[in-house]
Amino acid sequence: MKNFFLSLVIAGATQFAFAQEYPSKTIRFIVPFSPGSGLDILGRLLTPKLHEAMGQPVIAENRPGGAGRIGHEAVAKAAPDGYTLLLTALGPLIHTPILYPQTPFDPLKDFAPISLFVTGPLVIVVHPSIPVKNVKELAEFAKKRPGQLNFGSTGVGSVNHLLGEMFNLLTGAKIVHVPYKGGSDALSDLLGGQVEMVMTGVSPVIPYAKAGRLRVIVTTGRQRMPNMPEVPTMAEAGLPDAEIVIWYGVVAPAATPKHIIGRLNREIAKAMSLPDLRERYVQQSVVPETNSPEQFAQLIRDEYARWTKVIRAAGIKPE
């Protein structure tokens, strides 16, 4: 009996010591897109704060390719020791594996969710030549002209493409999708009148909206935007099911120990509460927001179910 209790004490002490040792070397955050991408910029604001908190180097390492698949696969197959983590987002983690059945990772099984760190809305923007000022008017205008209006996106299966298809499904409109290689190309054609509308992030459209060259008619977020308080939300516009919050988060390989997940979750939450960091994210038109590993896991499950239905209903196929 003494030996049994001694074994328990030793096991507990060993586990405690192991927990105290993390981290003992550099932590890598894999960014599955190129330097300068939105996720890259947002992630590199966070890593220096984690470096200060963790007492070890925390670096961002870009692994672009395959619409995020290469970076996600690398982390899914990495050692579950807390030293290789993934900066991810709604599109590459949820939409990509739904659209591409051969995606080399399973978003529900291959990762251990740690926390969100920021969220942000999209906006629907129209060319000033389109005589609509709100969602209701846009839907009515489009339904009278089936197949005559176009909306630009950053590619087939992108979140702004899916928002456009969701708008069609919910309103009965038939606005034609035009994919572009990037958001700047779509915005350029919108400014030139080659497409009538674009679903995009907030920051790029602000100067054009203020100059009257574009009209922002709705935001997909839960709340109105501080930098555009006059723009209503989808819920206020009568389409609560079209509410879309673009989220960015941190995950680890699936078998990462819970005490490591817990430590990382706490440090991310602390970092995101710092006024200087929060202000820098607000300047990027995103909202600092964290949650528990359990809440993040539930969000991933809910989003996967939601977008599977939308993609199938709209008949969206990869290029």
C-alpha positions in Angstrom: 0.0 0.0 0.0 2.9 2.4 0.9 4.4 1.7 -2.5 1.1 2.5 -4.2 0.7 5.9 -2.5 4.4 6.6 -3.2 3.8 5.9 -6.9 0.9 8.3 -6.9 3.0 11.0 -5.2 5.8 10.5 -7.7 3.5 10.5 -10.7 1.8 13.7 -9.5 5.1 15.4 -8.8 6.4 14.4 -12.3 3.3 15.7 -14.0 3.6 19.0 -12.1 7.2 19.4 -13.0 6.4 18.7 -16.6 3.7 21.3 -16.6 6.1 23.8 -15.0 8.8 23.2 -17.6 6.6 24.3 -20.6 7.8 26.1 -22.5 11.5 25.4 -22.6 12.3 26.3 -26.2 11.0 28.3 -29.2 7.3 28.1 -30.0 6.4 28.3 -33.6 3.1 29.7 -34.9 2.6 28.4 -38.4 0.9 31.0 -40.7 -0.7 29.1 -43.6 -0.6 32.2 -45.9 2.1 34.5 -47.4 3.8 37.3 -45.5 1.6 40.4 -45.6 -1.7 38.5 -45.7 -4.4 39.5 -43.3 -3.8 36.5 -41.0 -0.1 37.1 -41.1 -0.5 40.7 -40.1 -2.9 39.9 -37.3 -0.8 37.0 -36.0 2.4 39.0 -35.9 0.8 41.5 -33.6 0.1 38.8 -31.1 3.4 36.8 -31.1 5.6 39.4 -29.4 3.3 39.7 -26.5 3.3 35.9 -26.0 7.1 36.0 -26.2 7.1 38.4 -23.2 4.6 36.3 -21.3 6.1 32.8 -22.0 9.7 33.6 -21.5 10.7 31.8 -24.7 10.9 33.0 -28.3 7.5 32.9 -30.1 7.9 33.2 -33.8 5.6 33.3 -36.8 6.6 31.0 -39.7 4.8 31.3 -43.0 3.8 28.0 -44.8 1.7 29.2 -47.7 0.1 27.1 -50.4 -3.0 25.2 -51.3 -5.4 27.9 -49.9 -4.0 27.2 -46.4 -4.0 23.4 -46.7 -0.2 23.1 -46.6 0.2 24.9 -43.3 -2.8 23.2 -41.7 -1.5 19.8 -42.7 1.9 20.5 -41.3 0.5 21.4 -37.9 -2.0 18.4 -37.9 1.0 16.1 -38.3 3.3 17.9 -35.9 4.4 16.6 -32.5 1.6 17.4 -29.9 4.1 19.1 -27.5 2.9 22.8 -27.7 5.8 24.0 -29.8 4.1 24.0 -33.2 0.8 25.9 -33.2 -1.4 27.1 -36.0 -2.9 30.5 -36.7 -6.1 29.7 -38.5 -9.3 31.3 -39.6 -12.9 30.5 -40.7 -12.0 30.1 -44.3 -9.1 27.7 -44.3 -10.2 25.7 -41.3 -13.9 25.3 -42.2 -14.6 26.2 -45.8 -11.6 24.5 -47.4 -12.2 21.0 -46.2 -15.9 21.2 -47.1 -15.1 22.3 -50.6 -12.2 19.9 -51.1 -13.0 16.4 -49.9 -9.4 15.4 -50.3 -8.1 18.0 -47.9 -5.3 16.4 -45.9 -6.7 17.3 -42.5 -10.0 17.0 -40.6 -11.0 20.3 -38.8 -13.0 18.4 -36.2 -10.5 15.7 -35.3 -6.9 16.8 -36.1 -6.7 19.9 -33.9 -7.0 20.9 -30.3 -8.6 24.4 -30.2 -6.9 26.9 -27.9 -8.7 30.2 -28.4 -10.0 32.9 -30.7 -8.0 36.1 -30.7 -9.9 38.5 -33.0 -13.1 38.6 -34.9 -14.4 40.9 -37.6 -17.3 41.5 -40.0 -17.6 41.7 -43.8 -19.5 44.5 -45.5 -21.6 44.5 -48.7 -20.5 47.4 -50.9 -22.2 48.6 -54.1 -21.2 51.0 -56.9 -22.9 54.4 -56.5 -24.6 53.8 -59.9 -26.8 51.1 -58.3 -29.8 53.0 -56.8 -30.0 51.1 -53.5 -29.3 52.3 -50.0 -30.2 49.2 -48.0 -30.5 45.4 -48.1 -34.2 45.4 -48.9 -33.8 47.7 -51.8 -30.8 45.7 -53.1 -32.8 42.5 -52.9 -35.7 44.0 -54.8 -33.5 45.6 -57.4 -31.6 42.3 -58.0 -34.8 40.2 -58.2 -36.1 42.4 -61.0 -32.9 41.8 -62.9 -32.0 38.1 -62.5 -28.6 37.3 -63.8 -27.8 40.9 -64.7 -25.9 42.0 -61.6 -22.5 40.7 -60.6 -20.6 40.5 -57.4 -16.9 40.1 -57.0 -15.0 37.8 -54.6 -11.5 36.6 -53.8 -12.2 33.2 -55.3 -14.5 30.2 -55.4 -15.3 29.1 -51.9 -13.9 32.2 -50.2 -16.0 33.6 -47.4 -17.1 36.6 -49.4 -18.2 34.3 -52.2 -20.2 32.3 -49.7 -21.8 35.5 -48.3 -22.9 36.4 -51.8 -24.4 32.9 -52.4 -26.1 33.1 -48.9 -27.6 36.5 -49.9 -29.0 34.9 -53.1 -30.5 32.0 -51.1 -32.1 34.1 -48.4 -33.5 36.8 -50.7 -34.3 34.9 -53.9 -32.0 37.1 -55.9 -29.8 35.8 -58.7 -26.6 37.9 -58.6 -23.8 36.3 -60.6 -20.5 35.5 -58.9 -17.3 36.8 -60.5 -14.1 35.3 -58.8 -10.9 37.3 -58.6 -7.4 36.4 -57.6 -7.5 38.9 -54.7 -9.6 41.4 -52.9 -7.8 44.4 -54.4 -8.6 43.2 -57.9 -12.3 42.8 -57.0 -12.4 46.3 -55.4 -10.7 47.8 -58.4 -13.3 46.5 -60.7 -16.1 47.6 -58.4 -14.6 51.1 -58.5 -14.5 50.9 -62.2 -18.1 49.7 -62.5 -17.2 46.3 -64.0 -19.1 44.6 -61.1 -21.9 46.1 -59.2 -21.1 44.8 -55.7 -18.5 43.2 -53.6 -18.5 41.5 -50.2 -15.3 42.4 -48.4 -13.5 43.4 -45.2 -14.0 46.8 -43.7 -10.6 48.5 -43.9 -10.1 48.6 -47.7 -13.4 50.3 -48.4 -13.4 53.1 -45.8 -11.6 55.7 -47.8 -13.7 55.1 -50.9 -16.9 55.2 -48.9 -16.0 58.5 -47.3 -15.1 59.9 -50.7 -18.5 58.8 -52.1 -17.0 56.4 -54.6 -18.6 53.3 -53.0 -21.7 52.8 -50.9 -21.6 50.4 -47.8 -25.1 49.1 -47.2 -24.7 46.5 -44.5 -22.3 44.8 -42.1 -22.4 41.1 -41.4 -21.3 41.6 -37.8 -23.3 41.3 -34.6 -22.9 45.1 -33.9 -22.5 48.2 -35.9 -18.9 49.2 -36.7 -17.4 52.1 -34.6 -15.8 53.6 -37.8 -19.1 53.4 -39.7 -21.9 53.6 -37.1 -24.5 54.6 -39.7 -24.2 51.1 -41.4 -26.8 48.6 -40.1 -26.2 45.0 -39.3 -27.7 42.1 -41.2 -30.0 41.4 -38.3 -31.2 45.0 -38.3 -31.7 44.7 -42.1 -34.0 41.7 -41.6 -31.5 38.9 -42.5 -30.3 37.6 -39.2 -29.3 34.3 -40.8 -26.7 36.1 -42.9 -24.8 37.3 -39.9 -21.2 36.3 -40.5 -18.3 36.9 -38.1 -14.9 36.2 -39.6 -12.8 34.8 -36.8 -9.1 34.1 -36.3 -7.8 31.6 -33.7 -5.0 29.4 -32.5 -5.1 25.6 -32.5 -2.6 22.9 -31.7 -2.2 19.3 -32.9 -5.0 17.1 -31.5 -3.2 15.2 -28.8 -1.5 18.3 -27.2 -1.7 17.9 -23.3 -4.5 19.8 -21.6 -2.2 21.7 -19.3 -0.3 23.1 -22.3 -3.6 24.1 -24.0 -4.7 25.8 -20.7 -1.5 27.7 -20.4 -1.6 29.0 -23.9 -5.3 29.9 -23.6 -4.6 32.0 -20.4 -1.6 33.8 -22.0 -3.6 34.6 -25.2 -6.4 36.0 -23.0 -4.0 38.1 -21.0 -2.3 39.4 -24.1 -5.6 40.3 -25.8 -6.6 42.3 -22.7 -3.6 44.7 -23.0 -4.8 48.2 -24.1 -2.0 48.8 -26.5 -2.6 45.5 -28.3 -6.3 45.9 -28.4 -5.9 49.4 -29.9 -3.6 48.0 -32.7 -6.3 45.4 -33.6 -9.0 48.0 -33.6 -6.9 50.0 -36.1 -7.1 46.8 -38.3 -10.9 46.9 -38.1 -11.1 43.7 -36.1 -12.4 43.1 -32.6 -10.2 41.5 -29.9 -12.1 38.4 -28.6 -11.0 35.3 -26.8 -12.9 32.2 -25.5 -12.2 28.9 -23.8 -10.9 25.8 -25.6 -14.3 24.2 -25.1 -16.2 27.2 -26.5 -13.8 27.4 -29.5 -14.3 23.7 -30.2 -18.1 24.1 -30.2 -17.8 27.1 -32.5 -15.8 25.0 -35.0 -18.4 22.2 -34.9 -21.2 24.7 -35.3 -19.5 26.5 -38.2 -18.7 23.3 -40.0 -22.4 22.2 -39.9 -23.6 25.6 -40.9 -21.3 26.1 -43.9 -21.8 22.5 -45.1 -25.5 23.3 -45.6 -24.8 26.6 -47.4 -22.2 25.2 -49.7 -24.4 22.2 -50.6 -27.5 24.3 -51.0 -25.8 26.7 -53.3 -24.1 23.9 -55.3 -20.7 25.5 -55.0 -17.9 23.4 -56.5 -14.1 24.1 -56.4 -12.5 25.5 -59.6 
